């Protein structure tokens, strides 16, 4: 009998009378005469033949022949069948593809840390330069000037050149701009505004590049978890920036965080370029079993290599915007960004004005939910992948997760308006933000499914809509409160928009690939 290595990614088949029989369809009875025992019973069911019982151990990737019963039938393992066994949790988290998405999570953490550091530094900068509150708001909004422009252009480049190289350029550019911010602030106000705009310009490619890499590296049954891991880094970046910035300022001066975060980005780029590849088949260290599992799980390897690289750099914008599934994602992203930035920007002031807690306590009350969001986001991804693995259609799965991600926060915001204490308000806010993360396994994964060859530019289009919605919601909240005199009224409006956006997504979204080669009539 020959021996071979064990692989969790290869199915076990039995060869009886010149026929391969899948292990799941026959009955195995272990013979006491067979010297080997199974070490992984969950890999197969009991197997038997009419003429006798056999012993079989979980050896994969080679042919095993042993005498059985009176007819001496041979049992072979089929190494090249199409069916693949899903890896267990330990195999998943130690795989090369999870290492790739972990690097993406670190990049997105840096992305948000570099974004929010100015919200901490703006206080001493305003005091040093005598800026008014309105002018301080203009300085902070300079980030969005660049962020408005780059998602569509960046997404187009991601679709054409791939996520690896565009993500590397993006991190390098925004890290350089962050590193040079102290110099810009000391040079002139115009230089400072320009540098922050460059940070926004470079960060606009981050999410489209992340989506592109996830689509290339992960089969559909794992993509929601992969996006959840990456977005966990994104939401954790808020906490990292807000917590570390004051500490670094106290030790290294007002510009300490900009220098440290900028240098961290350069280090990330070096590791990213040397340790990852744009597709699994180009990775030098990936095992053949993991590669085969990724390829086998993809019914059609749409994104491997350059087989489906767009013919031109300019995408078919009119055809992309002619389909309602595209608009379901645009609306979902816009509502997601509206809620995200309204809560991020206004909740500390809300706690201060409604519950009369000081700003330091208000920051803690409003910061706790963001720590929960990364965890609940992974739970949402796990639920999504489990539903698909158990036979739920991709379309229904996306609608379920997106509904949870919008309807639950809408209900929680209603509860927030009725809360009588800051503790209860923080609990409702935590529920709203935590359940909001389920939408990462809704519209955010859906981008890869309806148009894998255009997922980058679609993400860019929806991100731009989300940025407009974020500006409108953040600025509109202030005007609404001045005109109506009620924060609660604006939260109820946001709740209503959540419900309407969920309904729109349920009606018009799909988990199937959409034909963008011809425009809708």
Backbone torsions as a table, in degrees:
resi	resn	phi	psi	omega
1	UNK	NA	135.2	178.5
2	UNK	-86.2	161.7	177.8
3	UNK	-121.1	158.6	-179.6
4	UNK	-157.6	173.7	-176.5
5	UNK	-84.7	156.7	-179.9
6	UNK	-89.4	134.7	175.6
7	UNK	-131.2	128.7	177.7
8	UNK	-76.3	-9.2	-174.7
9	UNK	-95.6	-3.1	-175.9
10	UNK	-109.1	134.7	178.4
11	UNK	-75.4	158.5	176.7
12	UNK	-104.1	129.1	177.5
13	UNK	-127.2	152.4	179.3
14	UNK	-115.3	134.7	-177.7
15	UNK	-103.0	110.7	-178.7
16	UNK	-127.0	120.6	178.6
17	UNK	52.8	50.0	176.1
18	UNK	66.4	20.4	176.9
19	UNK	-127.2	135.6	173.7
20	UNK	-86.3	126.2	178.8
21	UNK	-118.3	126.1	-179.8
22	UNK	-61.7	140.8	-175.0
23	UNK	-61.9	-27.0	-176.9
24	UNK	-74.4	-14.7	-171.9
25	UNK	-103.3	0.0	-180.0
26	UNK	-129.4	173.9	-168.8
27	UNK	-113.0	118.5	-178.0
28	UNK	-98.6	128.7	173.4
29	UNK	-120.5	121.4	-176.9
30	UNK	-73.3	129.9	177.7
31	UNK	-90.8	137.8	179.1
32	UNK	-69.4	-17.4	179.3
33	UNK	-80.8	-17.0	-177.9
34	UNK	-81.8	126.4	-169.8
35	UNK	-74.9	-9.4	-174.8
36	UNK	-109.7	144.5	177.8
37	UNK	-118.9	148.7	-179.3
38	UNK	-70.0	138.3	175.3
39	UNK	-103.3	-6.2	-179.5
40	UNK	-143.7	80.5	-172.3
41	UNK	-64.2	-23.8	-175.9
42	UNK	-74.0	-10.0	-178.3
43	UNK	-74.1	-19.3	-177.5
44	UNK	-152.8	163.0	173.9
45	UNK	-93.5	174.7	176.5
46	UNK	-67.1	139.6	-175.3
47	UNK	-127.2	135.9	175.4
48	UNK	-150.8	163.3	172.6
49	UNK	-118.3	168.2	-178.0
50	UNK	-66.7	-23.1	-172.2
51	UNK	-98.0	-0.4	179.1
52	UNK	160.5	173.1	-179.4
53	UNK	-104.0	157.8	-177.1
54	UNK	-133.1	161.7	169.1
55	UNK	-107.3	142.7	-176.9
56	UNK	-147.3	130.5	174.3
57	UNK	-108.7	166.0	-172.5
58	UNK	-84.0	74.8	174.0
59	UNK	-104.8	129.1	-173.0
60	UNK	-126.8	145.7	174.2
61	UNK	95.1	4.1	176.4
62	UNK	-149.7	171.6	-179.1
63	UNK	-97.0	132.1	179.6
64	UNK	-118.1	131.0	-178.8
65	UNK	-126.0	130.6	178.9
66	UNK	-148.9	149.1	179.5
67	UNK	-71.0	135.6	178.3
68	UNK	-136.8	133.4	172.6
69	UNK	53.0	-157.9	-173.0
70	UNK	-86.6	-23.2	-176.4
71	UNK	-91.2	-1.6	176.8
72	UNK	50.1	51.4	177.1
73	UNK	-75.4	148.9	-179.3
74	UNK	-102.7	140.2	-179.6
75	UNK	-112.9	120.5	-176.7
76	UNK	-120.4	152.0	174.5
77	UNK	-100.7	128.0	-178.5
78	UNK	-87.8	116.8	-174.0
79	UNK	-84.1	-13.6	-169.3
80	UNK	-125.0	29.1	178.7
81	UNK	-77.1	162.7	-173.9
82	UNK	-79.1	-26.4	-175.5
83	UNK	-74.2	140.9	179.7
84	UNK	-128.1	142.5	176.0
85	UNK	-88.0	133.5	-178.9
86	UNK	-68.3	139.5	178.3
87	UNK	-69.5	153.0	175.7
88	UNK	-79.2	-179.5	-173.2
89	UNK	-61.8	-43.6	-179.1
90	UNK	-63.7	-41.6	179.4
91	UNK	-66.6	-34.9	179.9
92	UNK	-66.6	-49.9	-173.7
93	UNK	-74.0	-15.8	177.4
94	UNK	-100.3	6.3	-177.7
95	UNK	-78.4	162.0	178.5
96	UNK	-65.3	-34.2	-178.2
97	UNK	-67.5	-32.1	176.5
98	UNK	-73.9	-31.3	174.4
99	UNK	-62.7	-38.9	178.6
100	UNK	-64.4	-48.0	-177.8
101	UNK	-70.0	-26.0	174.9
102	UNK	-67.5	-38.6	174.3
103	UNK	-64.1	-37.4	176.3
104	UNK	-64.2	-39.7	178.0
105	UNK	-62.1	-40.7	177.3
106	UNK	-63.5	-40.8	178.7
107	UNK	-62.7	-42.9	-179.9
108	UNK	-70.1	-30.6	174.3
109	UNK	-64.4	-44.5	175.7
110	UNK	-62.4	-38.0	179.4
111	UNK	-56.3	-51.0	-178.7
112	UNK	-74.8	-33.9	177.7
113	UNK	-62.0	-44.3	177.9
114	UNK	-66.5	-26.4	-179.8
115	UNK	-75.3	-45.2	-172.2
116	UNK	-87.4	-10.5	-178.2
117	UNK	-60.6	-31.1	179.1
118	UNK	-67.7	-29.4	179.1
119	UNK	-66.8	-22.9	175.0
120	UNK	-87.2	-42.9	-176.5
121	UNK	-73.3	-18.3	-174.7
122	UNK	-64.7	-27.6	-178.4
123	UNK	-66.0	-56.6	178.1
124	UNK	-67.3	-31.5	177.4
125	UNK	-64.6	-40.8	179.5
126	UNK	-64.5	-40.6	178.7
127	UNK	-66.3	-39.5	-177.5
128	UNK	-69.3	-35.0	-175.0
129	UNK	-105.3	-1.9	178.5
130	UNK	71.1	32.6	-179.6
131	UNK	-78.4	143.9	173.3
132	UNK	-78.3	170.3	179.4
133	UNK	-65.1	-39.5	179.8
134	UNK	-65.3	-39.8	179.7
135	UNK	-71.6	-33.1	175.2
136	UNK	-62.5	-35.6	176.2
137	UNK	-64.7	-36.7	177.2
138	UNK	-64.2	-41.9	178.8
139	UNK	-60.8	-44.2	-180.0
140	UNK	-68.2	-33.8	-178.6
141	UNK	-73.6	-13.3	-179.9
142	UNK	-59.9	-26.2	174.8
143	UNK	-59.0	-41.7	-175.9
144	UNK	-71.7	-20.1	177.7
145	UNK	-60.4	-45.8	177.9
146	UNK	-75.0	-34.7	-176.2
147	UNK	-68.4	-24.7	177.0
148	UNK	-68.6	-31.8	-171.8
149	UNK	-85.0	-40.4	-163.6
150	UNK	-82.9	-26.7	-175.2
151	UNK	-57.5	-42.8	-179.0
152	UNK	-69.4	-48.1	179.0
153	UNK	-63.6	-42.9	179.3
154	UNK	-64.7	-41.4	177.4
155	UNK	-62.6	-37.6	176.6
156	UNK	-62.8	-44.2	178.3
157	UNK	-65.4	-36.4	177.9
158	UNK	-62.2	-44.2	179.7
159	UNK	-62.9	-32.9	-175.3
160	UNK	-87.2	-42.9	-174.4
161	UNK	-103.4	-13.3	-179.4
162	UNK	97.3	156.2	-174.1
163	UNK	-71.7	-30.5	-174.2
164	UNK	-62.6	-53.4	-173.9
165	UNK	-70.4	-37.1	-179.2
166	UNK	-70.3	-39.0	176.4
167	UNK	-62.9	-40.8	179.0
168	UNK	-61.5	-46.5	178.6
169	UNK	-63.6	-40.2	-180.0
170	UNK	-63.0	-49.0	179.8
171	UNK	-63.2	-41.2	179.9
172	UNK	-61.7	-42.4	-176.7
173	UNK	-71.0	-45.4	-178.6
174	UNK	-72.2	-27.1	175.8
175	UNK	-69.9	-39.0	177.1
176	UNK	-63.9	-44.0	179.4
177	UNK	-65.0	-38.4	176.9
178	UNK	-64.7	-43.9	-179.8
179	UNK	-62.1	-35.8	-177.4
180	UNK	-87.8	-2.9	-179.4
181	UNK	-57.5	-42.6	176.6
182	UNK	-57.3	-43.3	177.8
183	UNK	-62.0	-43.5	-178.7
184	UNK	-63.2	-41.4	-179.4
185	UNK	-63.8	-34.8	179.0
186	UNK	-80.1	-17.7	-177.4
187	UNK	-84.2	-59.7	179.8
188	UNK	-166.1	162.5	177.6
189	UNK	-65.1	-39.8	179.8
190	UNK	-61.0	-41.0	178.9
191	UNK	-64.4	-38.3	178.8
192	UNK	-64.9	-46.8	179.3
193	UNK	-61.2	-42.0	179.7
194	UNK	-64.2	-40.3	-178.5
195	UNK	-66.2	-40.6	177.5
196	UNK	-67.9	-33.9	175.6
197	UNK	-65.0	-36.7	177.7
198	UNK	-65.5	-38.3	175.8
199	UNK	-58.2	-47.0	178.2
200	UNK	-63.7	-40.5	179.1
201	UNK	-59.2	-45.0	-177.9
202	UNK	-72.8	-37.1	-177.6
203	UNK	-72.0	-15.2	178.8
204	UNK	-64.4	-19.4	-179.3
205	UNK	-89.7	-9.1	-170.2
206	UNK	-63.4	-52.7	-176.5
207	UNK	-68.8	-42.2	173.7
208	UNK	-59.6	-39.3	178.9
209	UNK	-66.6	-39.9	176.8
210	UNK	-59.9	-46.7	-178.9
211	UNK	-61.7	-40.0	179.3
212	UNK	-63.4	-44.7	-179.0
213	UNK	-67.3	-39.5	178.3
214	UNK	-63.7	-42.3	179.5
215	UNK	-64.0	-32.8	-179.7
216	UNK	-77.5	-33.9	-170.1
217	UNK	-98.5	-21.5	-171.8
218	UNK	-119.6	134.9	171.7
219	UNK	-67.5	163.7	-173.3
220	UNK	-59.6	-32.0	-177.6
221	UNK	-74.0	-4.5	179.7
222	UNK	-123.8	-2.8	-171.9
223	UNK	-67.6	-35.5	-179.6
224	UNK	-63.9	-41.9	177.0
225	UNK	-64.8	-39.4	-179.8
226	UNK	-63.2	-45.9	177.9
227	UNK	-63.3	-37.7	179.1
228	UNK	-63.3	-40.2	177.8
229	UNK	-63.5	-46.8	-179.4
230	UNK	-63.2	-44.7	-179.1
231	UNK	-72.1	-22.3	171.6
232	UNK	-61.2	-39.9	173.6
233	UNK	-64.2	-39.5	-179.0
234	UNK	-61.3	-49.1	-179.1
235	UNK	-71.7	-31.3	177.6
236	UNK	-67.2	-24.9	178.2
237	UNK	-60.5	-32.5	175.6
238	UNK	-59.5	-49.6	-178.8
239	UNK	-65.9	-40.4	-179.7
240	UNK	-60.2	-47.9	-178.4
241	UNK	-65.8	-43.5	-176.6
242	UNK	-71.6	-32.3	-178.2
243	UNK	-83.6	-44.6	-175.0
244	UNK	-77.9	-30.5	-175.2
245	UNK	-58.5	-49.0	178.2
246	UNK	-61.8	-36.6	179.3
247	UNK	-64.6	-46.9	-179.7
248	UNK	-65.7	-35.7	178.2
249	UNK	-65.3	-38.6	-179.7
250	UNK	-68.8	-25.7	-178.2
251	UNK	-96.9	-33.7	-172.7
252	UNK	-124.5	10.0	179.2
253	UNK	92.7	174.7	-174.1
254	UNK	-59.7	-30.7	-176.6
255	UNK	-99.1	7.7	179.0
256	UNK	-56.3	-47.1	-179.3
257	UNK	-61.4	-36.3	-179.3
258	UNK	-63.5	-41.8	-179.6
259	UNK	-68.7	-46.4	-177.7
260	UNK	-64.9	-47.6	-179.8
261	UNK	-65.4	-37.5	177.7
262	UNK	-63.2	-46.2	178.0
263	UNK	-64.2	-35.6	177.5
264	UNK	-62.6	-36.9	177.7
265	UNK	-64.7	-41.2	178.0
266	UNK	-61.8	-41.3	178.4
267	UNK	-62.8	-41.2	178.3
268	UNK	-59.8	-42.9	-178.7
269	UNK	-60.9	-41.7	179.5
270	UNK	-61.6	-44.3	179.8
271	UNK	-68.1	-42.0	-178.1
272	UNK	-60.2	-47.0	-177.7
273	UNK	-68.9	-31.4	-176.0
274	UNK	-90.1	-22.0	-170.8
275	UNK	-113.5	-3.8	-178.1
276	UNK	-127.3	167.3	174.9
277	UNK	-133.7	161.0	-176.8
278	UNK	-71.3	-27.4	177.9
279	UNK	-137.6	156.5	-178.3
280	UNK	-60.7	-36.0	-176.0
281	UNK	-70.4	-9.5	177.7
282	UNK	-103.0	0.2	-177.2
283	UNK	-81.0	126.0	-175.0
284	UNK	-73.4	-20.1	-174.2
285	UNK	-107.9	-3.2	-178.8
286	UNK	-69.3	139.2	178.6
287	UNK	-73.1	153.9	-179.7
288	UNK	-65.2	-29.5	-178.9
289	UNK	-71.7	-40.3	177.2
290	UNK	-66.7	-41.0	178.1
291	UNK	-61.7	-45.5	179.2
292	UNK	-63.6	-36.6	177.9
293	UNK	-63.9	-46.0	179.9
294	UNK	-61.2	-46.1	-178.7
295	UNK	-67.4	-40.1	-176.6
296	UNK	-70.0	-35.9	-179.1
297	UNK	-72.0	-23.6	175.6
298	UNK	-83.7	116.9	-179.6
299	UNK	-58.0	-38.9	174.5
300	UNK	-134.8	120.7	-178.0
301	UNK	-71.9	72.1	-170.2
302	UNK	-63.8	-33.8	-169.5
303	UNK	-110.6	12.5	179.7
304	UNK	-79.1	136.2	178.4
305	UNK	62.0	-140.6	-178.4
306	UNK	-117.5	24.0	-175.3
307	UNK	-61.6	-34.2	-177.0
308	UNK	-118.3	31.6	174.7
309	UNK	-66.6	133.1	-179.8
310	UNK	-55.9	145.3	-176.9
311	UNK	-66.4	-32.6	178.4
312	UNK	-131.2	161.9	178.7
313	UNK	-69.0	-34.8	-178.0
314	UNK	-79.0	117.3	-178.9
315	UNK	-78.5	163.3	180.0
316	UNK	-81.6	79.5	-173.7
317	UNK	-58.2	-42.4	-176.7
318	UNK	-63.0	-41.5	179.7
319	UNK	-70.4	-36.9	178.0
320	UNK	-61.7	-39.9	-177.2
321	UNK	-85.4	-1.3	-179.5
322	UNK	-87.8	-5.1	-175.7
323	UNK	-108.5	136.1	-178.6
324	UNK	-66.9	-32.8	174.8
325	UNK	-58.0	-32.7	175.0
326	UNK	-62.7	-44.8	-178.3
327	UNK	-69.6	-29.0	176.3
328	UNK	-63.8	-36.7	178.0
329	UNK	-73.4	-40.5	178.6
330	UNK	-60.6	-46.6	179.6
331	UNK	-63.6	-41.9	-179.7
332	UNK	-63.9	-43.2	179.7
333	UNK	-66.1	-40.3	179.2
334	UNK	-62.1	-44.1	179.8
335	UNK	-68.6	-38.1	178.2
336	UNK	-60.3	-44.1	-179.6
337	UNK	-70.8	-38.4	176.7
338	UNK	-55.2	-54.0	-178.6
339	UNK	-63.8	-40.6	-177.9
340	UNK	-60.0	-51.2	-173.9
341	UNK	-78.9	-30.5	175.1
342	UNK	-63.4	-46.3	179.6
343	UNK	-67.5	-43.7	-179.1
344	UNK	-62.8	-39.5	-173.2
345	UNK	-85.0	-36.5	-167.9
346	UNK	-107.1	-15.3	-174.9
347	UNK	-64.0	-40.5	176.1
348	UNK	-58.1	-42.2	178.7
349	UNK	-67.8	-36.6	177.9
350	UNK	-59.7	-47.9	179.6
351	UNK	-64.6	-35.8	-180.0
352	UNK	-68.9	-43.3	-174.4
353	UNK	-82.2	-34.2	-176.8
354	UNK	-87.3	-42.7	-174.8
355	UNK	-106.7	-1.1	172.9
356	UNK	57.8	39.3	172.0
357	UNK	-96.4	152.5	-179.0
358	UNK	-69.6	163.9	-171.7
359	UNK	-63.0	-33.1	179.2
360	UNK	-64.9	-45.3	176.8
361	UNK	-66.1	-37.4	179.6
362	UNK	-62.3	-38.0	178.7
363	UNK	-63.9	-40.8	178.6
364	UNK	-66.4	-43.2	179.2
365	UNK	-59.9	-38.6	-178.0
366	UNK	-87.1	-12.3	-179.0
367	UNK	-88.6	-29.7	-177.8
368	UNK	-53.9	-44.8	-177.7
369	UNK	-59.7	-31.8	-178.6
370	UNK	-67.7	-28.5	176.5
371	UNK	-69.7	-30.3	179.8
372	UNK	-76.8	-28.3	-172.1
373	UNK	-61.0	-39.0	-179.3
374	UNK	-63.5	-38.9	-179.2
375	UNK	-70.2	-47.9	-178.9
376	UNK	-67.0	-28.6	176.3
377	UNK	-62.5	-39.9	177.8
378	UNK	-68.4	-37.3	176.8
379	UNK	-61.8	-39.6	176.7
380	UNK	-63.1	-41.8	177.3
381	UNK	-64.2	-39.9	178.6
382	UNK	-64.3	-43.1	177.9
383	UNK	-61.6	-44.5	-179.8
384	UNK	-60.3	-49.9	-179.1
385	UNK	-64.1	-37.1	179.3
386	UNK	-65.4	-42.1	178.0
387	UNK	-59.9	-44.2	-179.3
388	UNK	-66.8	-42.2	179.6
389	UNK	-63.1	-28.7	-179.3
390	UNK	-91.5	7.8	171.2
391	UNK	104.6	-2.0	175.7
392	UNK	-68.4	137.5	-178.6
393	UNK	-63.0	151.6	179.9
394	UNK	-62.4	-40.0	-179.9
395	UNK	-60.1	-49.6	-179.6
396	UNK	-64.6	-38.1	179.3
397	UNK	-61.7	-46.0	-179.4
398	UNK	-63.4	-39.6	-179.5
399	UNK	-68.0	-37.4	178.0
400	UNK	-64.1	-49.1	-177.0
401	UNK	-66.1	-40.0	179.6
402	UNK	-68.3	-35.9	177.5
403	UNK	-63.0	-43.8	176.4
404	UNK	-61.0	-43.0	-176.1
405	UNK	-67.4	-17.7	179.2
406	UNK	-112.7	-43.1	-175.8
407	UNK	-69.5	-42.4	-180.0
408	UNK	-62.6	-46.1	175.3
409	UNK	-62.3	-35.4	177.6
410	UNK	-60.9	-42.9	177.5
411	UNK	-66.6	-41.7	-178.3
412	UNK	-64.2	-35.8	178.1
413	UNK	-67.0	-33.3	174.1
414	UNK	-63.5	-41.9	176.2
415	UNK	-63.5	-36.0	179.2
416	UNK	-61.7	-40.1	-178.9
417	UNK	-66.9	-22.5	-178.6
418	UNK	-97.3	-3.8	-176.9
419	UNK	-66.1	137.8	-177.1
420	UNK	-98.2	-11.3	-178.1
421	UNK	-136.9	156.3	179.0
422	UNK	-63.7	-29.1	179.0
423	UNK	-66.9	-46.9	178.3
424	UNK	-66.1	-37.2	178.0
425	UNK	-63.2	-41.1	178.4
426	UNK	-65.5	-35.2	177.8
427	UNK	-64.8	-45.1	177.3
428	UNK	-64.4	-38.9	179.4
429	UNK	-65.7	-39.8	177.4
430	UNK	-61.9	-42.0	177.5
431	UNK	-63.1	-43.1	-178.9
432	UNK	-62.1	-49.0	-177.2
433	UNK	-71.6	-39.2	179.6
434	UNK	-62.7	-47.2	-179.9
435	UNK	-72.3	-25.8	176.8
436	UNK	-59.1	-30.4	-177.6
437	UNK	-67.7	-15.7	177.2
438	UNK	-64.1	-23.4	179.2
439	UNK	-68.8	-17.0	174.1
440	UNK	-61.8	-29.1	177.5
441	UNK	-93.5	7.8	175.0
442	UNK	-104.6	-98.5	-174.4
443	UNK	-65.1	-32.2	-173.5
444	UNK	-69.1	-36.6	175.5
445	UNK	-79.2	-31.0	-177.5
446	UNK	-58.8	-28.2	177.8
447	UNK	-55.6	-40.6	-176.7
448	UNK	-72.5	-21.4	-172.0
449	UNK	-91.3	-38.1	-176.1
450	UNK	-80.5	-24.7	-179.2
451	UNK	-156.7	76.5	-177.3
452	UNK	-59.2	-32.2	-179.1
453	UNK	-78.3	-13.9	179.3
454	UNK	-123.0	19.3	-175.3
455	UNK	-61.9	-33.9	-179.7
456	UNK	-64.9	-49.8	-177.6
457	UNK	-71.4	-34.1	175.3
458	UNK	-63.4	-39.7	176.4
459	UNK	-64.2	-39.1	178.8
460	UNK	-63.8	-43.2	179.1
461	UNK	-62.4	-47.3	-178.5
462	UNK	-69.0	-32.7	177.3
463	UNK	-66.8	-38.9	177.7
464	UNK	-64.1	-42.3	175.2
465	UNK	-61.5	-39.4	177.9
466	UNK	-64.5	-36.1	178.9
467	UNK	-67.2	-43.1	175.3
468	UNK	-59.7	-43.1	179.4
469	UNK	-64.5	-37.5	179.0
470	UNK	-64.2	-42.9	178.1
471	UNK	-64.6	-45.5	-179.1
472	UNK	-62.2	-43.6	-179.3
473	UNK	-68.4	-42.5	-177.8
474	UNK	-67.4	-46.8	179.1
475	UNK	-72.2	-40.8	-178.0
476	UNK	-63.0	-31.8	178.8
477	UNK	-60.8	-42.2	179.4
478	UNK	-63.7	-46.2	179.2
479	UNK	-65.7	-38.5	-179.7
480	UNK	-61.8	-44.6	-178.7
481	UNK	-65.6	-38.7	178.6
482	UNK	-65.6	-39.9	-177.2
483	UNK	-78.3	-43.3	-174.8
484	UNK	-95.0	-28.8	-179.8
485	UNK	79.2	25.7	-175.6
486	UNK	-147.6	120.2	170.4
487	UNK	-68.7	-37.4	-177.7
488	UNK	-60.2	-36.7	178.8
489	UNK	-62.1	-39.7	179.3
490	UNK	-69.7	-35.7	176.8
491	UNK	-65.4	-36.9	176.8
492	UNK	-67.2	-37.7	175.1
493	UNK	-62.3	-43.7	178.0
494	UNK	-62.8	-39.0	177.4
495	UNK	-61.0	-44.3	178.3
496	UNK	-61.4	-42.6	178.7
497	UNK	-63.1	-35.6	175.1
498	UNK	-59.0	-47.1	-178.3
499	UNK	-63.4	-44.5	-179.3
500	UNK	-65.9	-38.9	179.4
501	UNK	-67.1	-38.7	176.5
502	UNK	-61.7	-43.0	178.9
503	UNK	-62.7	-43.1	179.2
504	UNK	-61.0	-43.1	-179.8
505	UNK	-66.5	-41.2	-179.8
506	UNK	-61.2	-39.0	-176.3
507	UNK	-74.1	-41.9	-166.9
508	UNK	-109.2	-8.3	-176.3
509	UNK	-82.5	162.7	175.3
510	UNK	-150.7	152.1	175.5
511	UNK	-98.8	2.0	-179.8
512	UNK	-91.7	158.0	177.7
513	UNK	-68.8	132.7	-178.4
514	UNK	-97.6	138.5	179.0
515	UNK	-82.9	105.0	178.2
516	UNK	-97.2	10.1	179.7
517	UNK	-79.1	-14.7	175.9
518	UNK	-137.9	141.9	-176.5
519	UNK	-76.3	154.4	176.8
520	UNK	-70.3	145.2	179.9
521	UNK	-78.7	NA	NA
